[in-house]
């Protein structure tokens, strides 16, 4: 369980913000456990390489945020929440189950 939406956002943000170098923060569905999990992955590594289904991804390569946010990755992630397409996340989750 993620608790509240605020708890979910905080955990996802903290997991994603600390990625060293380039990578992605993911919310994934794990078919082997039937659970939704947080996952941080370096570079271009896809959750699919581990048998996971990506539901939501946050790009933390510098090209995604540096021009607008410089080295303020947590500020970029806070703004990123405003453009998440929750209908798409729900659709991916429904198809993954």
Backbone bond lengths (Angstrom), bond angles and torsions (degrees), N, CA, C in turn:
res aa  C-N    CA-C-N  psi(-1)  N-CA   C-N-CA  omega(-1)  CA-C   N-CA-C  phi
1 X - - - 1.452 - - 1.526 109.48 -
2 X 1.307 116.00 142.37 1.460 121.15 -178.73 1.521 112.49 -91.61
3 X 1.333 118.11 -7.35 1.456 119.52 -174.28 1.514 109.18 74.67
4 X 1.310 116.73 -136.17 1.461 121.22 -179.47 1.524 110.97 -81.07
5 X 1.333 115.49 166.70 1.460 120.05 175.77 1.526 110.17 -62.24
6 X 1.329 116.90 -38.38 1.472 120.66 177.85 1.528 110.75 -61.64
7 X 1.341 117.23 -40.64 1.470 120.86 177.45 1.527 110.71 -64.13
8 X 1.333 115.98 -43.28 1.465 121.08 178.04 1.526 110.87 -58.75
9 X 1.344 116.46 -49.44 1.466 120.51 -179.27 1.528 111.34 -61.02
10 X 1.325 116.47 -41.99 1.465 120.35 -178.73 1.524 110.71 -64.29
11 X 1.323 117.18 -44.19 1.466 121.00 -179.47 1.533 110.70 -66.23
12 X 1.332 117.20 -44.92 1.464 120.27 178.83 1.525 109.84 -62.25
13 X 1.327 116.92 -45.63 1.462 121.57 -179.23 1.518 111.00 -61.78
14 X 1.328 117.56 -46.46 1.466 119.68 -178.04 1.525 111.43 -67.57
15 X 1.324 117.50 -36.66 1.467 121.13 177.45 1.526 110.75 -65.68
16 X 1.319 116.85 -38.08 1.463 122.26 -176.65 1.525 112.22 -80.20
17 X 1.311 117.69 -39.12 1.470 121.59 -174.79 1.523 112.94 -65.42
18 X 1.319 117.92 -26.00 1.469 120.35 -174.92 1.528 114.01 -92.38
19 X 1.318 117.77 4.48 1.464 120.08 177.40 1.526 108.17 -59.76
20 X 1.313 116.34 126.90 1.457 121.07 178.80 1.522 109.35 -78.99
21 X 1.316 116.41 126.23 1.458 120.62 -179.49 1.515 111.06 72.93
22 X 1.310 116.02 -142.16 1.461 122.10 -176.18 1.517 110.89 -92.88
23 X 1.320 115.71 150.78 1.453 119.44 177.29 1.507 112.30 167.48
24 X 1.319 114.42 -161.32 1.459 122.22 -176.34 1.521 109.92 -138.53
25 X 1.333 115.56 144.30 1.456 121.62 167.00 1.517 107.15 -100.33
26 X 1.314 116.46 133.88 1.461 120.51 -174.74 1.522 111.76 -126.85
27 X 1.309 115.23 147.21 1.451 123.13 161.44 1.519 103.60 -108.80
28 X 1.320 116.54 122.71 1.462 120.58 -173.26 1.525 110.71 -128.66
29 X 1.312 114.55 157.26 1.457 121.66 170.36 1.516 106.94 -103.18
30 X 1.337 116.19 128.82 1.454 121.65 179.35 1.530 108.34 -102.41
31 X 1.332 118.25 105.20 1.465 120.70 -177.12 1.529 113.59 -63.12
32 X 1.330 117.32 -26.66 1.466 118.80 -177.92 1.528 112.53 -74.81
33 X 1.340 117.18 -23.25 1.468 120.55 178.64 1.527 112.30 -114.15
34 X 1.332 116.65 -8.13 1.471 123.16 -175.03 1.526 111.81 57.37
35 X 1.333 115.84 35.43 1.467 120.97 -179.86 1.520 110.87 -124.12
36 X 1.323 114.50 155.81 1.458 122.07 173.19 1.523 106.82 -95.78
37 X 1.345 116.09 134.88 1.459 121.13 -174.42 1.521 110.92 -135.35
38 X 1.335 114.86 158.32 1.465 121.84 169.41 1.515 107.50 -87.83
39 X 1.318 116.49 145.10 1.460 120.05 178.29 1.522 108.16 -149.35
40 X 1.313 117.32 130.34 1.462 120.40 171.50 1.518 107.32 -110.46
41 X 1.328 115.83 137.00 1.456 120.31 -175.44 1.519 109.74 -136.57
42 X 1.322 116.38 139.29 1.465 119.82 -179.04 1.524 112.38 -78.01
43 X 1.311 113.61 154.48 1.468 122.08 171.42 1.524 112.05 53.04
44 X 1.345 117.57 -130.50 1.467 121.17 -177.97 1.521 112.65 -99.17
45 X 1.313 118.25 13.72 1.455 120.74 -176.48 1.528 110.30 -60.00
46 X 1.306 115.60 128.81 1.462 121.62 -178.85 1.526 110.14 -96.50
47 X 1.326 117.89 143.28 1.463 119.90 174.42 1.528 112.36 -58.34
48 X 1.314 116.38 -26.05 1.470 119.92 -179.48 1.532 112.10 -62.55
49 X 1.334 117.33 -25.06 1.466 119.69 178.32 1.523 111.53 -66.37
50 X 1.330 116.95 -17.75 1.465 122.04 177.95 1.527 111.43 -108.85
51 X 1.333 116.63 13.25 1.454 120.76 179.36 1.517 114.11 76.59
52 X 1.321 116.85 18.23 1.462 122.23 -179.04 1.524 110.27 -100.02
53 X 1.319 116.58 152.48 1.462 121.73 179.90 1.531 108.32 -103.52
54 X 1.345 118.10 116.44 1.464 119.54 179.08 1.526 111.57 -69.79
55 X 1.326 115.54 130.31 1.462 121.54 177.43 1.521 111.06 -107.82
56 X 1.333 115.98 -37.34 1.459 122.26 -176.05 1.518 107.45 -151.10
57 X 1.328 116.89 131.31 1.463 120.42 -179.81 1.513 111.98 -130.37
58 X 1.318 115.59 138.57 1.462 121.66 176.81 1.526 108.34 -119.52
59 X 1.313 115.67 115.30 1.464 123.75 -178.97 1.529 109.17 -75.72
60 X 1.331 117.47 117.90 1.464 120.09 176.51 1.530 111.87 -116.52
61 X 1.323 115.86 27.75 1.453 119.49 165.75 1.529 106.37 -70.52
62 X 1.304 117.74 146.84 1.464 120.46 -177.48 1.524 113.13 -57.34
63 X 1.334 118.44 -31.43 1.468 119.55 -179.45 1.525 111.78 -60.92
64 X 1.322 117.10 -22.76 1.462 120.94 -177.44 1.526 112.60 -75.68
65 X 1.327 117.16 -25.84 1.464 118.05 -171.87 1.523 116.26 -138.57
66 X 1.316 119.41 -14.88 1.462 120.09 -167.92 1.530 113.82 -61.42
67 X 1.318 118.97 -41.38 1.469 120.21 -177.95 1.528 112.40 -60.54
68 X 1.316 117.28 -37.42 1.467 120.57 -178.50 1.523 114.19 -94.60
69 X 1.325 117.12 -28.84 1.466 120.11 -171.53 1.532 113.87 -122.10
70 X 1.315 118.58 0.11 1.462 123.65 -175.60 1.538 109.23 48.85
71 X 1.322 118.19 -124.76 1.464 119.96 -176.81 1.532 112.64 -96.50
72 X 1.308 117.36 20.41 1.472 122.02 -177.02 1.531 110.30 -95.13
73 X 1.301 115.87 66.20 1.464 121.07 -177.17 1.534 112.84 -56.16
74 X 1.340 120.14 -44.81 1.475 118.88 179.00 1.533 113.35 -60.47
75 X 1.325 118.14 -33.32 1.470 121.22 177.75 1.531 109.39 -68.39
76 X 1.330 116.65 -40.85 1.469 121.30 175.46 1.526 110.53 -59.69
77 X 1.330 117.18 -46.42 1.466 120.06 -178.54 1.526 110.59 -63.84
78 X 1.325 117.38 -38.81 1.473 120.60 177.23 1.529 110.72 -59.75
79 X 1.326 117.68 -40.54 1.468 121.29 177.76 1.528 110.91 -71.90
80 X 1.319 117.20 -34.97 1.465 122.86 -179.84 1.531 111.47 -56.79
81 X 1.328 117.41 -35.69 1.468 120.34 179.50 1.523 112.27 -57.32
82 X 1.324 117.53 -25.98 1.468 121.30 -178.47 1.527 113.64 -73.64
83 X 1.321 117.72 -11.89 1.464 120.24 -178.41 1.528 113.09 -117.51
84 X 1.324 117.48 8.26 1.467 120.33 178.27 1.527 108.98 -66.62
85 X 1.325 116.06 132.56 1.463 122.42 177.93 1.534 107.92 -93.90
86 X 1.330 115.42 92.84 1.463 120.13 -175.51 1.522 112.61 -67.13
87 X 1.319 118.37 -28.25 1.468 120.18 175.81 1.524 110.18 -62.77
88 X 1.323 116.57 -40.22 1.469 120.96 178.24 1.527 110.94 -67.05
89 X 1.321 117.06 -41.39 1.471 120.74 177.85 1.526 109.35 -60.18
90 X 1.317 116.87 -45.99 1.467 121.37 179.00 1.526 111.16 -61.89
91 X 1.320 117.39 -41.94 1.460 121.56 178.88 1.529 110.90 -62.35
92 X 1.319 116.71 -44.00 1.470 120.18 178.85 1.524 111.14 -63.66
93 X 1.340 115.83 -40.94 1.461 119.93 178.96 1.527 110.71 -64.12
94 X 1.315 117.13 -44.74 1.470 121.17 179.71 1.520 111.51 -60.36
95 X 1.323 117.08 -40.25 1.466 121.08 179.83 1.526 111.96 -73.13
96 X 1.324 117.47 -27.82 1.465 121.23 -176.92 1.522 112.44 -76.20
97 X 1.317 116.56 -29.39 1.475 120.25 -175.49 1.508 112.92 -73.32
